Amino acid sequence: MLEIRDTQELTAAALDRIDADEFMPEDELTHARAAVREDEAEALAYLVDPDTLLGELPGVELLQASWTSEQVEYDPEVEEWDLDEEDEDDDEDADEEERA
């Protein structure tokens, strides 16, 4: 999960990255700029390189990467946001399987 606190700053950084790409054709630049202005996921995609994130993990080959975004209100008091709870459930399931 990622929280973007300043969409204008994110968009500006992505636009800077796009403008610095000397190999991108002009028609692609126009499309990229428009996409980044419309969607934070697109902006993020221009700033985060999946190949760099994965590095050279043994046994891993990146075939395709895609991004989506959804705006939601985060409330830490709501049970759905308790990501640790999911881990606890998985641990309990594993324990039950081991006993069987």
C-alpha positions, -999 to +999 in steps of 0.1 A: +000+000+000+012+035-008-001+068+003+005+098-019+004+129+002+011+155-025-002+146-059+010+179-074+046+171-063+044+136-076+030+148-109+057+175-112+085+150-106+071+126-132+068+154-157+104+164-150+114+128-157+095+127-189+109+160-201+144+147-194+140+116-216+159+126-247+150+094-265+112+097-263+095+108-295+074+140-293+041+122-298+049+099-270+059+128-248+026+145-254+007+113-245+029+106-214+024+142-201-014+139-204-015+105-188+007+116-158-016+147-153-047+125-152-036+095-131-012+093-101-005+056-110+009+068-143+030+094-126+043+068-102+051+044-132+074+071-147+093+074-114+096+038-103+115+013-124+104-023-117+137-036-130+155-015-104+132-027-076+137-063-084+174-060-091+189-093-099+168-116-077+177-152-084+151-170-103+131-139-111+125-124-146+103-094-151+081-101-181+056-072-177+047-045-151+015-026-149+000-001-125-034+007-113-047+032-087-077+037-067-085+066-043-097+054-009-100+069+025-076+052+049-089+046+084-065+027+107-094+018+130-113-002+103-105-039+105-100-042+067-069-021+070-053-044+096-028-061+073-011-079+102-044-098+109-041-115+075-007-127+084-020-142+116-048-160+097-022-174+073-001-186+103-031-203+119-039-221+086-003-233+083-003-246+119-036-265+112-021-280+080+010-291+099-011-309+125-032-327+099 
